[in-house]
Amino acid sequence: MPISDKIRPAVTEIIRALVSNGFEAYVVGGAVRDLLLDIEPKDYDLATSASPEEVRGVFGRRKARIIGRRFRLVHVHTSHDIYEISTFRREPTQEERSERIDDDGVMLWRDNQYGTLEQDAFRRDFTVNSLFFDPVGERSIIDLVGGMEDLKHKIVRSVGPPDTRIEEDPVRMLRALKLVAKYGFSLESDLEAVIRARASQISMAAAGRLLEELMKIVASPHAHATFEACHDYGLLEHFWPALGEEWTNGETGGLVRKLLTERDRRVAGGDYSTSKALALATIALPAIARGRGCADLEPLWEHEPGLERDMRGQVRSFFEPFPVSRYLTARMRDIMLMLPRFVAGKRKSKLVGHPEYKYGRELFSLVALAREWPDDMVAAWPEPPKRQPRGSERGGRRRPNRNRRRNRGKPPRKA
């Protein structure tokens, strides 16, 4: 089946609208790569010769929203999805590259100069991500960097010198290893050498960007393979120091791998919880248990004065340098604190009513499988309802209303 028949109709219609208004427009990057590998793309990125203002002019202000400050993009809203459209950009010059910008970390170098399709292809990260596809004209692949050949041989190769590409954005090291983990690709030798030599530079990236990448990893069914690749190439200890230490710990490293492997299998099966708290608690549990003196999870910790406060501190420490919120930290702690009660099998009615019951039971199920506990230990606990309250992946728990707390005790505003 030609890839033009696999693309979502909404994507084709967006590109057709841009082309009919006199602009170039293409599907680009990971979506083209996945379509060629016969994989349904999770996201579609589009590239065009139109400026952000011109894109908004085509679709109107109600459907198109310009986002970003320097690196401006357009989000085009359809009835079901949002598609990101970028204007062709060129690689920064040496003069532009000579000045580092100290900002929010969205970009390490100036990279907001509009360019041509050719310039846009050569400023991207890897050849397999630099393919363009025209779904409405000649319906052909545009490959200016040898991406098709590298895709055929499953090679991750940088566009241009790898040391320059990594210097521009150290997060590219992590993205290269995600390709290794997800598709079974191999790193081109020069890129591999640069990643091994510069692994520590991942810590130069903004913590918020690293947290965003972490969330993408744990949302995928390739978390174990990705962390394993990061460990193999020397990146894990700099990307996530606490997990890097845990990965090689004989006591708990094996348990982390078992939990992640089973969780990946369940995520791949579909219809699995998207809870961030559950995903992160699954990874943190072995380290937290070891810190409480029960590395093998037999027996689990007992309640004691100050346990909640101490565990919250342990969780925050484990996730450094990621800026995980206090709210998410507290949720992870609460999910893990439920495990001894699941094991004991007592006071079921109270535990079933807990806001985190759904996620606590799922973590208990993962642990029981990893530790080869009897199946009836999990079966004794009722499955939670399939559907949660609307807009909640938090099991019904509401996020604290800071404004309400801030305004407590103040007289109401006059109309």
C-alpha angles and dihedrals in degrees: 000000000000113000091240087070092053098054119102111259091233091060092052091048092052092051092045090053092053094045092048088056092056102265134120114242134173144168105251144185127358095007092060091046092051094046090053088051089050092247123136106245116237091208136015122218118194128199126200144172089234118102118237090259091051091050089052089048090057097049102026132238094281094059102029125057125184112221135182132044111241098002097050121192135172125233111206114200122214128179092275110014148027119235124200118223123190129189117239108271134192132224114267118256123243090258091053090045093052093076121067114211116223104209141110093317097250087130132008095206136032105272108153103103114121117234146155131293090260093051090046092053093052096049094057125102110244133015094238088056094049100073121119126201128198108207098177107038123038090343091226138140115249109210116174098158107046095262095143092057092047090048090052091053094037096239127153106215127170121238100243126348109348094218090057093047093050092045089054092053123000090195086076088076089063092046091052090054091048087060089051091051099042101041105021091245124160126228118246107248098249092047091048091052092051093049092050091048097044103034092120090062090074086082088065090070118095113271091233092058091049091051089051090053091047091053090052091052096051091045090059129076089239102069096118093047091047095051090044090054090047089053094047093053096043097251103109097072090056098037095047110004097186093051090044089057092045093048092066097038110113093211100054108008092086091049092052089052093049093049093048094045093053093043090051089052091053094046090051089053091062132230091070126145115274092202111143090201092056093046094050094041089055090059096040098047099084092051093046091048091050089050089055093050100256104097094158091049090237106137106012121220121284124230114265136163112289094014095129093050094045094048092048088055091049091051093050091049092050092055098050126158091025113094095232110174123247088241094056091043091055091049093052090050092050092050091052093044089061094063099084089053091052090051093048091050093213135128091021098168092057094046094047088058093053113118090233096044094113093055096037091055092049092051089048089052091053092048093047091054094046092048093040094237117169114284093233091066090072096032090059089070118074118244113250120245112281094231123058127200112291115279092010128118085157098082093253096308114135123223111245113266102232094187091055090051092045092051096044110133095015120122115253118264118261116246 
